[in-house]
Amino acid sequence: MTKKVLIVYAHPEPTSLTRQLVDVSIEALTAQGHEVIQSDLYGMRWKAVFDAEDFPSRVNPDRLSYIMESGHAYATGQQTADVAAEQAKLLAADAVIMQFPLWWYGLPAILKGWIDRVYAFGFAYGYKNGTNEYRFGDGILKGKRALVNVLAGGPAADYGPRGINGPIDQLLFPLTHGALFYPGMDVLPVHPVYGAAHVGKAEEIELIRAAWRSRVERLFDDAPIPFRSQNGGSFPDRHTMADHVSPGQTGIAAHIAHLTDA
């Protein structure tokens, strides 16, 4: 069955390995008969800063409240055109692929700015009733899939269980759990490319391309990360994990069922 896939990517250099892997995504999805929607953030010259310019019609011109103004703009159809267009892409897509380099242990600012601006109140948070009822497993993007492809300059050893940088899954938890699972998406395990800054040989690049192509081809088949949902019984008050869930476990690992459940 034909699906729509949104690829959101961030790299300023069109010959970069990141951009090459975006091309692999497009080729693999198109070959499977899927429709590809793109958001090339640098190519679009995306406005990364979330500020007063995002709200041409203010509820309160004297004090900028992002929640109030974002919610008002979304509810009344007065968002800027670029934000509304990206929201429409998200709603139309069956899956989202994000591709970017790891810069200072996180997302490039332009990609973080895409999330900041597109995730309006009433859309990605405060969904339906302005509360936190529909989040972490529920929300406007529930039923869609998400896959992250990150390129890190350092070697794999740096991101091992005791590596100096820390595991890539933990570094990207704010994205996978916070920005993708929060509004309801099923998030697949991250696909990292390590040592990306030192890849130069054609055979090395082809191995990287082939591994990524395989992941893209399984976009609608692979099992997602088993994050614990807010409304699935693990968080009875919507805030704190119940005592009987992952007893004694704290931190990020407690949010992933198979890591702590026997």
C-alpha positions in Angstrom: 0.0 0.0 0.0 1.3 3.4 -0.9 2.3 5.6 2.0 3.4 9.2 2.4 6.7 9.8 4.0 8.0 13.2 5.1 11.8 13.6 5.2 13.0 16.5 7.3 16.7 17.1 6.9 19.3 19.6 8.0 22.7 20.0 6.4 24.0 23.1 4.6 26.3 21.2 2.2 24.6 19.5 -0.7 27.5 17.1 -1.3 27.5 16.0 2.4 27.1 12.4 3.5 23.9 13.5 5.2 22.5 14.7 1.9 23.7 11.5 0.1 21.7 9.5 2.6 18.7 11.7 2.0 18.9 10.7 -1.6 19.1 7.0 -0.6 15.9 7.6 1.4 14.1 9.1 -1.6 15.3 6.3 -3.9 14.3 3.5 -1.6 10.9 4.9 -0.7 10.1 5.7 -4.3 11.1 2.2 -5.4 8.6 0.8 -2.9 5.9 3.0 -4.5 5.7 5.5 -1.6 5.2 9.2 -2.0 8.0 11.4 -0.6 7.5 14.8 0.9 10.6 16.8 1.7 11.6 19.6 4.1 15.1 20.7 3.2 15.5 23.2 6.1 18.7 24.9 4.8 17.3 24.9 1.2 14.1 26.4 2.5 16.1 29.0 4.5 13.9 28.0 7.4 13.6 30.6 10.1 15.0 28.9 13.2 14.3 31.5 15.8 10.9 31.3 17.5 10.0 34.9 18.3 7.4 37.6 18.1 7.5 37.6 14.3 5.7 34.2 14.5 2.6 36.0 15.7 1.4 38.7 13.4 -1.9 39.0 15.3 -1.2 39.1 19.1 -3.6 38.4 21.9 -1.4 40.5 24.2 0.8 43.0 22.5 2.5 44.0 25.8 3.9 40.6 26.9 4.9 37.7 24.7 3.5 34.4 26.0 4.5 31.6 23.6 1.8 29.2 24.8 -1.0 31.8 24.6 0.1 33.3 21.2 0.9 30.0 19.7 -2.4 28.5 20.7 -4.3 31.6 19.5 -2.6 31.6 16.1 -3.2 27.9 15.6 -6.8 28.0 16.7 -7.7 31.0 14.6 -5.8 30.1 11.5 -3.4 33.0 11.9 -0.1 31.2 11.9 2.7 32.2 9.5 2.4 30.4 6.2 5.7 28.4 6.6 4.5 26.9 10.0 1.1 26.0 8.7 2.7 24.3 5.6 4.9 22.1 7.8 2.0 21.1 10.0 0.1 20.1 6.9 3.0 17.9 5.8 3.1 16.2 9.2 -0.6 15.5 9.2 -0.5 14.2 5.6 2.5 11.9 6.3 2.2 8.2 7.4 5.9 8.4 8.6 8.6 11.0 9.3 12.3 10.5 8.7 14.7 13.0 10.3 18.3 13.2 8.9 20.9 15.4 10.3 24.5 15.6 11.7 25.1 15.5 15.5 26.3 19.0 16.5 27.4 19.5 20.1 25.5 16.4 21.3 22.2 17.5 19.8 20.3 18.7 16.8 21.4 21.5 14.4 19.8 24.7 15.6 17.7 24.9 12.4 16.1 21.6 13.1 15.4 22.4 16.7 13.9 25.7 15.5 11.7 23.7 13.1 10.3 21.8 16.1 10.0 24.9 18.2 7.9 26.7 15.6 5.9 23.9 14.1 4.9 22.3 17.4 2.2 24.8 18.2 0.1 24.7 21.3 -3.1 22.9 20.5 -1.3 21.0 17.7 1.6 19.1 19.3 1.0 19.9 22.9 -2.2 20.9 24.7 -3.9 18.8 22.1 -7.7 18.6 22.1 -8.4 20.2 25.5 -5.4 22.3 26.4 -4.1 19.9 29.0 -1.4 17.2 29.2 -3.9 14.4 28.7 -2.9 13.5 25.2 0.8 13.1 25.1 3.6 10.4 25.2 1.9 7.9 23.1 -1.2 9.9 22.3 -1.7 13.1 20.4 -2.2 14.5 17.0 0.5 12.4 15.3 -0.6 9.1 16.9 -0.4 6.2 14.4 2.5 7.7 12.4 6.0 6.3 12.4 9.3 8.1 13.0 12.9 7.2 12.1 16.0 9.2 13.0 19.2 9.0 11.0 22.0 10.9 12.8 25.6 11.2 11.6 28.3 11.6 14.3 31.9 12.6 13.7 33.3 10.4 16.4 33.9 6.7 16.3 31.4 4.1 17.6 33.5 3.5 20.7 32.8 7.1 21.9 29.1 6.3 22.0 29.3 2.8 23.6 27.7 1.9 26.9 30.8 3.4 28.7 32.0 5.6 25.9 33.2 9.1 26.6 30.2 10.8 24.7 27.5 8.5 26.1 25.1 6.3 24.1 23.5 8.0 21.1 20.1 6.8 22.2 20.4 8.7 25.5 21.8 11.8 23.8 18.8 11.9 21.4 16.2 11.0 24.0 14.9 14.6 24.0 14.1 14.1 20.3 12.9 10.5 20.1 10.9 10.5 23.4 10.3 14.2 23.8 9.6 15.5 20.3 8.5 12.4 18.4 6.8 10.1 20.9 5.3 13.1 22.8 2.7 13.9 20.1 2.0 10.2 19.5 4.4 8.8 16.9 5.8 5.2 17.0 9.5 5.9 17.1 11.9 3.3 15.6 15.4 2.7 17.0 17.8 5.4 15.9 20.1 4.7 12.9 23.5 6.3 13.7 26.4 6.6 11.3 29.6 6.9 13.3 32.9 8.3 12.2 31.1 10.3 9.5 33.7 13.0 9.5 36.4 10.5 8.4 34.6 8.6 5.7 36.2 9.1 2.3 36.6 5.8 0.4 33.9 4.9 -2.1 33.5 1.4 -0.6 33.0 2.8 2.9 30.3 5.2 1.6 28.6 2.4 -0.3 28.4 0.2 2.9 26.9 3.2 4.8 24.4 3.8 2.0 23.4 0.1 1.8 22.9 -0.2 5.6 20.7 2.9 5.5 18.8 1.7 2.5 17.9 -1.5 4.4 16.6 0.5 7.3 14.4 2.7 5.1 13.0 -0.3 3.3 11.8 -1.6 6.7 10.3 1.7 7.8 6.8 0.2 8.0 7.9 -3.2 9.3 10.4 -2.7 12.1 9.2 -2.7 15.7 9.3 0.7 17.4 11.1 1.5 20.7 8.7 0.3 23.4 8.5 3.6 25.2 6.0 3.5 28.1 2.9 5.5 27.2 1.5 8.1 29.6 -2.0 6.6 29.5 -1.1 2.9 29.4 -1.1 2.5 33.2 2.6 3.3 34.0 1.9 6.9 35.0 -1.4 6.9 37.0 -1.2 10.6 37.8 0.3 11.5 34.3 3.6 12.6 36.0 5.3 9.9 38.0 5.9 6.3 37.2 4.0 3.9 39.4 6.0 2.1 42.1 5.3 -1.3 40.6 6.7 -0.3 37.2 10.5 -0.9 36.8 11.0 -0.9 40.6 14.3 0.6 41.6 15.0 1.8 38.0 15.4 5.5 37.3 16.3 7.7 34.4 15.9 7.2 30.7 16.1 3.3 30.9 12.9 3.2 33.0 10.9 4.6 30.1 11.7 1.7 27.8 9.7 -1.4 28.7 12.0 -4.2 27.4 15.0 -2.9 29.2 13.5 -3.3 32.6 10.7 -5.8 32.3 11.6 -9.5 32.9 
